[in-house]
Amino acid sequence: MKQIPLFISLFSLNFSLLQAGERLSSNMGELLLRHLQPGTTYNLTTLLQFPLEVMYEGSSEVVLKLDPVFPEENERKEGFENIPNLEWIHVNPNIFETKGSTVIHSNVTIAIPNETALLGKKFIVYLWSRVTKKGGGFGMGIGTKSRLLLTIAEKKNDTENFMQGSSYMGFKLDPGIATLKKAPLGKKIKALKNSKGSLKIINFGSENRDFKMEVIDGNSLGMEPPQGMEWGPKETEISIKPSKAKIKAGKSKKVKINLKLPEDEQFYGKKYQYLLRVSPNDVGEGISSGILFRINLETVSK
């Protein structure tokens, strides 16, 4: 059976400041699902052991609402079109009443219609988590958004036994992104020199797990680099130590990442993004998952 990769990118928490002392945030920044099959329903909590989590910090009596929405004009992503129908996405439950700070969990289900015309398509949709006071009023329309990117498989396959396993997403990265400016060529660079020198993999789940970290080509995920940037050149030397680690439940592991770009004319004055993926081992049959770590690097001008 062909493996069905499921990638989730949590390089930062989404959050919105509502007013002094109040904040709304979500654990899901961007979720990329690939090779989805028409006629199949995907339950993210079951597949990833990872429900949508929304955190409200404040003292007001509020109603939290979670709904799928089409992207605004400035939220579109090149190569992806709006999801044809919001009915594809179900959030359950999607309304919560609370008094003061709380953390709520909701399951997201994606139902792909059984239509061959969808094969090879790429779609975008947002999950909008917002807060209002009971009966409306303050906070109406203010919230935080999570982006879902859905890629439909090129060919229709037999998915009868696809949903037998599940992945593991009970971990996070700290930080989720590194930014380097005026990076020299021909010299070893610490990717996280401004973040205590290391990336921390935090296993907040209830299972001891083996993890691996590897460099990944953004093109292999069907992704485009951010505007004004290029994918990091393949000639870059990237070392990850350790690249594999066993992390007990509730514990963390520090990882050091170094880069070295060749001292070549073509690499001066460029802006690159590198993707590294942290993945748990022993996931379900036909399922691959991971969290993407981004390195944004700007080289020195000559």
Backbone as numpy.savetxt, mean C-alpha at the origin, in Angstrom:
# Nx Ny Nz CAx CAy CAz Cx Cy Cz
-0.73 -23.98 -10.71 -1.58 -22.78 -10.71 -0.70 -21.54 -10.71
-1.05 -20.58 -11.54 -0.29 -19.34 -11.59 -0.49 -18.55 -10.32
0.61 -18.02 -9.76 0.51 -17.26 -8.53 -0.20 -15.94 -8.76
-1.03 -15.53 -7.80 -1.80 -14.29 -7.91 -1.20 -13.28 -6.94
-0.35 -12.33 -7.38 0.29 -11.42 -6.46 -0.67 -10.37 -5.92
-0.64 -10.17 -4.62 -1.41 -9.11 -3.98 -0.42 -8.21 -3.25
-0.33 -6.97 -3.65 0.63 -6.06 -3.05 -0.08 -4.93 -2.34
0.41 -4.61 -1.16 -0.15 -3.47 -0.44 0.96 -2.50 -0.08
0.76 -1.25 -0.36 1.74 -0.22 -0.08 1.24 0.66 1.05
1.97 0.67 2.16 1.59 1.48 3.31 2.75 2.39 3.69
3.25 3.13 2.71 4.41 3.96 2.98 4.09 5.09 3.93
2.81 5.39 4.15 2.42 6.38 5.15 0.97 6.16 5.53
0.63 6.55 6.73 -0.78 6.54 7.12 -1.48 7.73 6.49
-2.71 7.53 6.09 -3.52 8.66 5.63 -4.16 9.30 6.84
-4.11 10.63 6.94 -4.80 11.27 8.06 -5.26 12.66 7.67
-6.28 13.13 8.39 -6.79 14.48 8.21 -7.00 15.10 9.58
-6.59 16.36 9.71 -6.85 17.11 10.93 -8.24 17.72 10.81
-9.10 17.45 11.79 -10.47 17.94 11.74 -10.58 19.31 12.39
-10.05 19.42 13.59 -9.94 20.69 14.29 -8.95 20.44 15.41
-8.65 21.46 16.20 -7.65 21.30 17.25 -7.97 20.10 18.13
-7.02 19.19 18.27 -7.19 18.03 19.15 -7.95 16.88 18.52
-8.33 16.98 17.24 -9.08 15.90 16.60 -8.40 15.49 15.29
-8.37 14.16 15.06 -7.71 13.65 13.87 -8.37 12.36 13.42
-8.38 12.15 12.11 -8.90 10.91 11.53 -7.81 10.30 10.67
-7.53 9.02 10.84 -6.48 8.37 10.06 -6.90 6.96 9.68
-6.22 6.43 8.67 -6.52 5.08 8.16 -5.22 4.31 7.99
-5.28 2.99 8.18 -4.09 2.17 8.02 -3.79 1.83 6.57
-4.69 2.13 5.66 -4.54 1.74 4.27 -4.23 2.96 3.42
-3.00 3.05 2.93 -2.65 4.16 2.05 -2.99 3.84 0.61
-2.36 2.79 0.09 -2.62 2.37 -1.29 -2.57 0.85 -1.37
-3.54 0.27 -2.02 -3.61 -1.19 -2.18 -3.65 -1.51 -3.66
-2.69 -2.31 -4.10 -2.63 -2.73 -5.50 -2.94 -4.22 -5.58
-4.00 -4.57 -6.30 -4.39 -5.96 -6.51 -4.24 -6.30 -7.98
-3.51 -7.37 -8.28 -3.21 -7.71 -9.67 -3.76 -9.08 -10.03
-3.96 -9.28 -11.34 -4.42 -10.56 -11.89 -5.79 -10.96 -11.35
-6.64 -9.98 -11.09 -7.99 -10.30 -10.62 -8.78 -10.95 -11.74
-9.64 -11.90 -11.37 -10.40 -12.67 -12.34 -11.85 -12.21 -12.41
-12.39 -11.99 -13.62 -13.82 -11.71 -13.75 -14.64 -12.84 -13.14
-15.75 -12.47 -12.51 -16.62 -13.47 -11.89 -16.16 -13.93 -10.53
-15.18 -13.22 -9.93 -14.63 -13.61 -8.63 -14.84 -12.49 -7.62
-15.12 -12.87 -6.38 -15.26 -11.91 -5.28 -14.07 -12.06 -4.34
-13.45 -10.95 -3.98 -12.26 -10.95 -3.14 -12.58 -10.28 -1.80
-12.44 -11.03 -0.73 -12.65 -10.52 0.62 -11.28 -10.20 1.21
-10.98 -8.92 1.39 -9.64 -8.52 1.79 -9.29 -8.97 3.20
-10.26 -9.01 4.09 -9.97 -9.47 5.45 -9.56 -10.93 5.44
-10.22 -11.74 4.63 -9.90 -13.16 4.54 -8.56 -13.37 3.84
-8.36 -12.68 2.72 -7.15 -12.87 1.94 -5.91 -12.35 2.65
-5.99 -11.16 3.22 -4.83 -10.49 3.77 -4.78 -10.48 5.29
-5.82 -11.01 5.94 -5.92 -10.91 7.40 -5.70 -9.45 7.81
-6.34 -8.56 7.05 -6.02 -7.14 7.17 -7.26 -6.31 6.86
-8.12 -6.07 7.85 -9.31 -5.24 7.59 -8.93 -3.77 7.47
-9.81 -3.00 6.86 -9.64 -1.56 6.83 -9.81 -1.04 8.26
-8.82 -0.29 8.72 -8.84 0.24 10.08 -8.86 1.76 10.02
-9.82 2.36 10.71 -9.94 3.82 10.76 -9.87 4.26 12.22
-9.03 5.24 12.49 -8.83 5.72 13.86 -9.29 7.16 14.00
-10.22 7.38 14.92 -10.66 8.74 15.24 -10.08 9.13 16.59
-9.41 10.27 16.64 -8.86 10.79 17.88 -9.56 12.11 18.19
-10.29 12.14 19.29 -11.01 13.35 19.67 -12.01 13.04 20.76
-12.77 14.05 21.15 -13.73 13.91 22.25 -15.17 14.12 21.82
-15.42 14.34 20.53 -16.77 14.62 20.05 -17.59 13.35 19.88
-18.90 13.50 19.91 -19.81 12.41 19.58 -20.03 12.46 18.07
-19.53 11.46 17.36 -19.51 11.54 15.90 -20.05 10.27 15.26
-20.33 10.39 13.97 -20.67 9.26 13.12 -19.54 9.11 12.10
-18.96 7.92 12.02 -17.94 7.63 11.02 -18.58 6.89 9.86
-18.30 7.34 8.64 -18.88 6.70 7.45 -17.76 6.33 6.48
-17.87 5.14 5.90 -16.87 4.63 4.97 -17.57 4.22 3.68
-17.14 4.80 2.56 -17.79 4.50 1.28 -16.78 4.51 0.15
-17.01 3.71 -0.92 -16.21 3.83 -2.13 -16.62 5.07 -2.91
-15.66 5.77 -3.50 -15.96 6.97 -4.29 -15.05 7.00 -5.52
-15.52 7.69 -6.57 -14.68 7.89 -7.74 -13.59 8.92 -7.42
-12.43 8.83 -8.06 -11.36 9.80 -7.80 -11.70 11.19 -8.33
-11.22 12.22 -7.63 -11.31 13.58 -8.14 -10.31 13.72 -9.30
-10.42 14.82 -10.01 -9.57 15.01 -11.19 -8.09 14.91 -10.84
-7.70 15.48 -9.69 -6.29 15.47 -9.31 -5.87 14.18 -8.60
-6.79 13.22 -8.48 -6.49 11.95 -7.81 -6.34 10.80 -8.80
-6.49 11.09 -10.08 -6.39 10.03 -11.08 -4.95 9.54 -11.19
-4.78 8.32 -11.72 -3.46 7.74 -11.90 -3.31 7.30 -13.34
-2.19 7.68 -13.94 -1.95 7.36 -15.35 -2.03 5.86 -15.59
-2.75 5.47 -16.63 -2.87 4.07 -16.98 -4.07 3.38 -16.35
-4.75 4.07 -15.42 -5.91 3.49 -14.73 -7.15 4.32 -15.05
-8.26 3.66 -15.28 -9.52 4.34 -15.51 -10.44 4.15 -14.31
-11.42 5.03 -14.18 -12.36 4.91 -13.07 -13.05 3.55 -13.09
-13.26 2.99 -11.93 -14.00 1.75 -11.82 -15.39 1.95 -12.46
-15.88 1.01 -13.27 -17.14 1.22 -13.98 -18.34 1.43 -13.07
-18.34 0.78 -11.92 -19.51 0.85 -11.03 -19.05 0.72 -9.59
-19.48 1.65 -8.74 -19.10 1.60 -7.33 -19.67 0.38 -6.62
-20.66 -0.27 -7.25 -21.24 -1.47 -6.65 -20.26 -2.63 -6.62
-19.15 -2.49 -7.33 -18.11 -3.52 -7.25 -17.53 -3.60 -5.83
-17.54 -2.48 -5.12 -16.88 -2.38 -3.82 -17.92 -2.32 -2.71
-17.77 -3.20 -1.72 -18.67 -3.20 -0.57 -17.84 -3.05 0.70
-18.26 -2.13 1.57 -17.62 -1.91 2.85 -18.63 -2.25 3.93
-18.31 -3.22 4.78 -19.27 -3.68 5.77 -18.59 -3.98 7.12
-19.06 -3.31 8.20 -20.05 -2.23 8.21 -19.42 -0.93 7.71
-20.28 0.02 7.34 -19.75 1.28 6.81 -20.21 2.51 7.60
-20.96 2.31 8.68 -21.39 3.41 9.54 -21.14 3.03 11.00
-20.50 3.93 11.74 -20.20 3.69 13.14 -20.54 4.95 13.94
-21.16 4.77 15.09 -21.41 5.88 16.02 -20.47 5.70 17.21
-19.83 6.78 17.62 -18.88 6.67 18.71 -18.86 7.95 19.54
-18.48 7.81 20.77 -18.30 8.95 21.68 -16.83 9.03 22.04
-16.11 9.92 21.39 -14.69 10.07 21.69 -13.82 9.14 20.86
-12.53 9.13 21.19 -11.53 8.39 20.42 -11.89 6.92 20.29
-11.66 6.38 19.09 -11.98 4.98 18.86 -11.22 4.46 17.64
-11.12 3.14 17.55 -10.57 2.47 16.37 -11.63 1.51 15.86
-11.97 1.62 14.60 -13.00 0.75 14.03 -12.39 -0.08 12.90
-12.98 -1.27 12.69 -12.52 -2.17 11.63 -13.69 -2.51 10.72
-13.39 -2.56 9.43 -14.43 -2.87 8.46 -13.85 -3.76 7.36
-14.68 -4.63 6.82 -14.24 -5.52 5.76 -14.53 -4.91 4.39
-13.58 -5.02 3.50 -13.74 -4.54 2.13 -13.83 -5.75 1.20
-14.89 -5.80 0.41 -15.09 -6.87 -0.56 -15.12 -6.29 -1.96
-14.41 -6.93 -2.87 -14.36 -6.50 -4.27 -14.96 -7.60 -5.13
-16.06 -7.30 -5.81 -16.74 -8.28 -6.66 -16.57 -7.88 -8.12
-15.82 -8.67 -8.87 -15.57 -8.38 -10.29 -16.63 -9.07 -11.13
-17.40 -8.34 -11.94 -18.42 -8.97 -12.79 -17.81 -9.98 -13.75
-18.60 -10.96 -14.12 -18.12 -12.02 -15.02 -18.27 -11.56 -16.47
-17.41 -10.62 -16.86 -17.47 -10.05 -18.21 -16.08 -10.10 -18.84
-15.96 -10.79 -19.97 -14.65 -10.93 -20.63 -14.11 -9.60 -21.13
-14.98 -8.61 -21.33 -14.54 -7.30 -21.80 -13.64 -6.60 -20.78
-13.65 -7.07 -19.53 -12.85 -6.46 -18.48 -11.40 -6.94 -18.50
-11.12 -8.04 -19.19 -9.78 -8.62 -19.19 -8.74 -7.60 -19.65
-7.65 -7.51 -18.89 -6.56 -6.60 -19.22 -6.77 -5.16 -18.81
-7.89 -4.85 -18.19 -8.19 -3.47 -17.79 -7.55 -3.13 -16.44
-7.34 -1.83 -16.22 -6.83 -1.33 -14.95 -7.78 -0.26 -14.42
-8.18 -0.41 -13.15 -9.18 0.49 -12.58 -8.69 1.12 -11.27
-9.25 2.29 -10.98 -8.93 3.00 -9.75 -10.22 3.39 -9.04
-10.20 3.30 -7.71 -11.32 3.72 -6.88 -10.76 4.09 -5.51
-11.45 4.95 -4.80 -11.00 5.36 -3.47 -12.00 4.89 -2.41
-11.48 4.63 -1.21 -12.32 4.42 -0.04 -12.26 5.70 0.78
-13.40 6.32 0.99 -13.47 7.60 1.69 -13.99 7.37 3.10
-13.13 7.60 4.08 -13.50 7.51 5.49 -13.67 8.92 6.01
-14.86 9.24 6.52 -15.13 10.62 6.93 -15.91 10.63 8.24
-15.89 11.78 8.88 -16.53 11.92 10.19 -17.52 13.08 10.15
-18.66 12.90 10.80 -19.63 13.97 11.00 -20.11 13.90 12.44
-20.60 15.00 12.94 -21.29 14.95 14.22 -22.65 14.31 14.01
-23.20 13.77 15.05 -24.52 13.14 14.92 -25.50 14.17 14.39
-26.23 13.79 13.35 -27.19 14.69 12.75 -26.57 15.65 11.75
-25.27 15.43 11.40 -24.61 16.31 10.44 -23.90 17.44 11.15
-23.56 18.48 10.41 -22.89 19.62 11.03 -21.40 19.55 10.86
-20.67 19.83 11.93 -19.22 19.91 11.88 -18.61 18.66 11.25
-17.60 18.88 10.40 -16.85 17.78 9.84 -17.48 17.18 8.60
-18.63 17.64 8.18 -19.29 17.07 7.02 -18.35 17.13 5.80
-18.07 15.97 5.21 -17.24 15.92 4.02 -15.75 15.89 4.28
-15.32 16.04 5.53 -13.89 16.00 5.85 -13.51 14.57 6.20
-12.44 14.08 5.62 -12.06 12.70 5.92 -10.72 12.35 5.31
-10.47 11.06 5.21 -9.22 10.56 4.64 -9.53 9.50 3.61
-8.71 9.42 2.57 -8.98 8.49 1.48 -7.87 7.44 1.35
-8.29 6.23 0.99 -7.37 5.14 0.67 -7.58 4.78 -0.80
-6.49 4.54 -1.51 -6.58 4.29 -2.95 -6.49 2.79 -3.26
-7.45 2.30 -4.05 -7.43 0.92 -4.53 -7.12 0.92 -6.02
-6.12 0.15 -6.41 -5.75 -0.03 -7.81 -6.01 -1.48 -8.18
-6.86 -1.70 -9.16 -7.29 -3.04 -9.53 -6.87 -3.35 -10.96
-6.12 -4.42 -11.14 -5.70 -4.85 -12.47 -6.35 -6.19 -12.78
-7.11 -6.25 -13.85 -7.79 -7.49 -14.23 -6.83 -8.34 -15.07
-6.87 -9.65 -14.87 -5.98 -10.57 -15.59 -6.16 -10.44 -17.09
-5.12 -10.78 -17.84 -5.18 -10.75 -19.30 -6.04 -11.88 -19.84
-6.03 -13.03 -19.14 -6.79 -14.20 -19.58 -7.64 -14.71 -18.43
-8.77 -15.31 -18.77 -9.66 -15.88 -17.76 -9.17 -17.28 -17.42
-8.99 -17.54 -16.12 -8.51 -18.83 -15.65 -9.55 -19.50 -14.78
-9.36 -20.79 -14.56 -10.21 -21.54 -13.64 -9.84 -21.13 -12.22
-10.76 -20.51 -11.49 -10.47 -20.02 -10.14 -11.18 -20.83 -9.07
-11.58 -22.04 -9.41 -12.37 -22.84 -8.48 -11.67 -23.04 -7.14
-10.34 -23.26 -7.19 -9.61 -23.54 -5.96 -8.75 -22.37 -5.50
-8.99 -21.20 -6.10 -8.11 -20.06 -5.84 -8.14 -19.60 -4.39
-9.31 -19.59 -3.76 -9.46 -18.93 -2.47 -9.17 -19.85 -1.29
-8.32 -20.87 -1.45 -8.08 -21.81 -0.38 -7.17 -21.25 0.70
-6.29 -20.31 0.36 -5.33 -19.82 1.33 -5.56 -18.38 1.71
-4.68 -17.88 2.55 -4.73 -16.46 2.90 -3.32 -15.97 3.11
-3.14 -14.68 3.02 -1.83 -14.08 3.22 -1.73 -13.58 4.65
-0.69 -12.81 4.92 -0.46 -12.28 6.26 -0.02 -10.83 6.13
-0.81 -9.92 6.69 -0.47 -8.51 6.62 -0.41 -7.89 8.01
-0.08 -8.69 9.00 0.01 -8.19 10.37 1.37 -7.58 10.66
1.87 -6.76 9.74 3.16 -6.12 9.94 3.17 -4.76 9.26
4.12 -3.92 9.61 4.24 -2.59 9.01 5.71 -2.19 8.97
5.98 -1.13 8.22 7.33 -0.61 8.07 7.44 0.77 8.70
8.57 1.04 9.33 8.81 2.35 9.93 10.25 2.77 9.64
10.46 3.81 8.81 9.46 4.58 8.08 9.00 3.82 6.84
8.07 4.40 6.09 7.58 3.75 4.89 8.19 4.30 3.62
9.00 5.35 3.76 9.61 5.98 2.58 10.90 6.66 3.02
11.89 6.69 2.13 13.15 7.39 2.38 13.37 8.40 1.27
13.87 9.58 1.62 14.13 10.63 0.64 15.58 11.07 0.75
16.29 11.01 -0.37 17.70 11.39 -0.40 17.91 12.46 -1.46
18.57 13.55 -1.10 18.86 14.63 -2.04 20.37 14.81 -2.17
20.78 15.28 -3.35 22.19 15.50 -3.66 23.02 14.24 -3.41
22.48 13.11 -3.83 23.18 11.84 -3.66 24.38 11.77 -4.59
25.56 11.44 -4.07 26.75 11.36 -4.92 26.76 10.08 -5.75
27.52 10.09 -6.82 27.69 8.90 -7.66 29.00 8.22 -7.29
29.02 6.89 -7.45 30.24 6.13 -7.21 30.58 5.93 -5.75
29.67 6.30 -4.84 29.91 6.14 -3.41 28.73 5.44 -2.75
29.01 4.68 -1.71 27.95 4.00 -0.96 27.13 5.03 -0.18
25.81 4.91 -0.28 24.90 5.85 0.37 24.00 5.08 1.34
23.84 5.60 2.53 22.87 5.01 3.46 21.48 5.51 3.10
20.58 4.60 2.78 19.24 5.00 2.36 18.47 5.67 3.48
18.81 5.35 4.72 18.03 5.85 5.85 18.92 6.61 6.83
19.82 7.41 6.33 20.71 8.15 7.22 19.96 9.18 8.05
18.75 9.58 7.60 17.97 10.55 8.37 16.92 9.89 9.25
16.92 8.55 9.30 15.91 7.83 10.10 16.59 6.81 11.00
17.60 7.27 11.74 18.35 6.43 12.67 19.08 5.30 11.95
19.23 5.43 10.65 20.08 4.52 9.90 19.49 3.19 9.52
18.25 2.91 9.88 17.71 1.59 9.55 16.20 1.64 9.37
15.72 0.68 8.60 14.29 0.46 8.43 13.85 -0.56 9.46
12.70 -0.34 10.07 12.21 -1.27 11.08 11.00 -2.02 10.54
11.07 -3.36 10.55 9.94 -4.21 10.21 9.27 -4.61 11.52
8.02 -4.21 11.69 7.31 -4.44 12.95 6.23 -5.49 12.74
6.35 -6.62 13.43 5.36 -7.69 13.35 4.36 -7.50 14.49
3.27 -6.76 14.21 2.28 -6.49 15.26 1.20 -7.56 15.31
1.31 -8.57 14.46 0.31 -9.64 14.44 0.53 -10.64 15.57
-0.23 -11.71 15.53 -0.21 -12.72 16.60 0.60 -13.96 16.23
1.31 -13.92 15.08 2.05 -15.08 14.62 3.54 -14.75 14.44
4.40 -15.72 14.81 5.82 -15.60 14.47 5.95 -15.82 12.97
6.74 -14.99 12.30 6.80 -15.09 10.85 8.22 -14.87 10.32
8.51 -15.55 9.20 9.73 -15.29 8.45 9.42 -14.24 7.39
10.31 -13.26 7.26 10.12 -12.20 6.27 11.34 -12.12 5.36
11.11 -11.65 4.15 12.21 -11.39 3.23 12.02 -10.00 2.63
13.14 -9.37 2.27 13.10 -8.04 1.66 13.91 -8.09 0.38
13.35 -7.57 -0.70 14.01 -7.64 -2.00 13.70 -6.40 -2.83
14.59 -6.11 -3.76 14.37 -5.03 -4.72 13.39 -5.53 -5.77
12.46 -4.68 -6.18 11.47 -5.10 -7.17 11.33 -4.04 -8.25
11.12 -4.49 -9.46 10.96 -3.60 -10.61 9.52 -3.09 -10.66
9.35 -1.77 -10.62 8.01 -1.20 -10.65 7.23 -1.60 -11.88
7.93 -1.76 -13.00 7.25 -2.17 -14.24 6.62 -3.54 -14.11
7.23 -4.41 -13.30 6.69 -5.76 -13.13 5.36 -5.74 -12.39
5.08 -4.63 -11.69 3.81 -4.48 -10.97 2.79 -3.69 -11.78
3.18 -3.30 -12.99 2.28 -2.49 -13.80 2.16 -1.07 -13.28
3.17 -0.60 -12.54 3.14 0.73 -11.95 3.96 1.71 -12.77
3.66 2.99 -12.61 4.41 4.07 -13.22 5.11 4.86 -12.12
6.35 5.34 -12.36 7.02 6.16 -11.34 6.28 7.47 -11.15
6.46 8.14 -10.01 5.81 9.44 -9.78 6.20 10.43 -10.87
5.34 11.41 -11.08 5.60 12.42 -12.11 6.93 13.12 -11.86
7.72 13.25 -12.91 9.01 13.90 -12.80 10.14 12.99 -12.35
9.84 11.70 -12.15 10.85 10.76 -11.68 10.95 9.58 -12.65
12.03 8.82 -12.51 12.23 7.59 -13.27 12.46 6.45 -12.28
12.20 5.22 -12.73 12.59 4.09 -11.90 14.11 4.07 -11.77
14.60 3.71 -10.61 16.04 3.65 -10.40 16.73 2.74 -11.40
17.88 3.15 -11.94 18.57 2.34 -12.95 19.00 0.99 -12.40
18.96 -0.01 -13.27 19.32 -1.38 -12.86 20.79 -1.49 -12.48
21.60 -0.53 -12.92 23.03 -0.57 -12.60 23.31 -0.23 -11.13
22.31 0.26 -10.41 22.48 0.62 -9.01 22.74 -0.62 -8.16
23.77 -0.54 -7.33 24.04 -1.63 -6.38 23.25 -1.34 -5.10
22.41 -2.29 -4.69 21.60 -2.13 -3.48 21.86 -3.31 -2.56
22.28 -3.01 -1.34 22.50 -4.06 -0.35 21.46 -3.94 0.76
20.93 -5.08 1.18 19.91 -5.15 2.23 20.42 -6.13 3.29
20.63 -5.66 4.51 21.15 -6.52 5.57 20.35 -6.34 6.86
19.72 -7.45 7.34 19.58 -8.74 6.67 18.46 -8.69 5.64
18.52 -9.53 4.63 17.46 -9.58 3.63 16.38 -10.58 4.03
16.69 -11.44 5.02 15.72 -12.39 5.54 15.80 -12.39 7.06
14.65 -12.51 7.72 14.65 -12.49 9.18 13.40 -13.16 9.73
13.55 -13.82 10.85 12.40 -14.38 11.57 12.05 -13.39 12.68
10.82 -12.92 12.69 10.39 -11.92 13.67 9.24 -12.49 14.49
9.41 -12.51 15.78 8.37 -13.03 16.66 7.20 -12.05 16.73
6.03 -12.57 17.08 4.84 -11.74 17.23 5.11 -10.64 18.26
4.76 -9.41 17.91 4.95 -8.29 18.82 6.36 -7.73 18.84
7.26 -8.25 18.00 8.64 -7.80 17.97 8.95 -7.11 16.64
10.17 -6.60 16.52 10.58 -5.90 15.30 12.01 -6.26 14.94
12.40 -5.91 13.72 13.76 -6.16 13.24 14.24 -4.95 12.46
15.48 -4.54 12.71 16.06 -3.41 11.99 16.82 -3.91 10.76
16.64 -3.20 9.66 17.28 -3.56 8.39 18.05 -2.35 7.86
19.29 -2.57 7.46 20.10 -1.49 6.89 20.12 -1.62 5.37
19.95 -0.50 4.68 19.89 -0.48 3.22 20.90 0.53 2.69
21.77 0.08 1.80 22.76 0.95 1.17 22.62 0.91 -0.34
22.91 2.04 -0.99 22.87 2.12 -2.45 24.18 2.68 -2.98
24.51 2.31 -4.22 25.67 2.87 -4.90 25.36 2.97 -6.38
25.28 4.21 -6.89 25.06 4.43 -8.31 26.39 4.55 -9.03
26.49 4.02 -10.25 27.74 4.15 -11.01 28.08 5.62 -11.27
29.36 5.92 -11.29 29.80 7.29 -11.60 29.80 7.44 -13.11
28.63 7.75 -13.64 28.43 7.81 -15.09 27.68 9.10 -15.42
28.04 9.72 -16.53 27.44 10.99 -16.95 25.92 10.95 -16.95
25.34 9.83 -17.38 23.89 9.76 -17.57 23.10 9.81 -16.27
23.78 9.62 -15.13 23.06 9.56 -13.86 23.13 10.87 -13.06
23.82 11.88 -13.57 23.89 13.16 -12.86 22.57 13.92 -13.00
22.17 14.60 -11.92 21.00 15.48 -11.95 19.69 14.78 -12.25
19.54 13.55 -11.79 18.34 12.77 -12.05 17.54 12.56 -10.76
16.24 12.27 -10.95 15.36 11.94 -9.83 14.84 10.52 -10.04
15.15 9.65 -9.09 14.80 8.24 -9.22 13.93 7.78 -8.06
13.14 6.74 -8.33 12.45 6.04 -7.25 12.79 4.56 -7.34
13.13 3.99 -6.18 13.39 2.55 -6.06 12.29 1.93 -5.21
11.92 0.71 -5.56 10.93 -0.03 -4.79 11.56 -1.27 -4.17
11.35 -1.45 -2.89 11.75 -2.66 -2.19 10.50 -3.26 -1.56
10.42 -4.57 -1.56 9.22 -5.22 -1.04 9.57 -6.11 0.14
8.82 -5.95 1.22 8.93 -6.83 2.38 7.75 -7.79 2.33
8.04 -9.09 2.34 6.99 -10.10 2.18 7.09 -11.16 3.27
5.95 -11.66 3.74 5.95 -12.79 4.66 6.06 -14.09 3.88
6.72 -15.08 4.44 6.76 -16.39 3.82 5.56 -17.21 4.24
5.38 -18.37 3.64 4.33 -19.32 4.01 2.94 -18.72 3.87
2.69 -18.00 2.78 1.34 -17.50 2.54 0.54 -18.55 1.80
-0.73 -18.28 1.58 -1.61 -19.27 0.98 -1.26 -19.58 -0.47
-1.73 -20.72 -0.93 -1.48 -21.15 -2.30 -2.05 -20.12 -3.28
-1.22 -19.75 -4.25 -1.68 -18.82 -5.27 -1.72 -17.38 -4.82
-1.16 -17.07 -3.63 -1.23 -15.71 -3.10 0.17 -15.22 -2.76
0.50 -14.03 -3.17 1.75 -13.39 -2.81 1.43 -11.99 -2.34
2.01 -11.56 -1.23 1.70 -10.23 -0.72 2.95 -9.58 -0.19
2.90 -8.29 -0.01 4.03 -7.58 0.55 3.74 -6.10 0.71
4.57 -5.44 1.49 4.48 -4.00 1.66 5.64 -3.37 0.91
5.34 -2.36 0.12 6.36 -1.69 -0.67 7.02 -0.56 0.12
8.35 -0.54 0.10 9.14 0.54 0.69 9.73 1.35 -0.44
9.53 2.67 -0.42 9.97 3.54 -1.50 11.22 4.32 -1.09
12.15 4.42 -2.03 13.32 5.28 -1.86 13.30 6.32 -2.97
13.11 7.58 -2.62 13.15 8.68 -3.59 14.54 9.31 -3.52
15.24 9.31 -4.63 16.64 9.73 -4.64 16.88 10.74 -5.75
17.52 11.84 -5.39 17.90 12.87 -6.37 19.42 12.97 -6.39
20.03 12.74 -7.54 21.49 12.75 -7.63 22.03 14.17 -7.78
23.29 14.31 -7.47 23.93 15.63 -7.58 24.02 16.04 -9.04
24.04 17.34 -9.26 24.28 17.86 -10.61 25.79 17.89 -10.84
26.18 17.78 -12.08 27.62 17.77 -12.37 28.20 19.18 -12.29
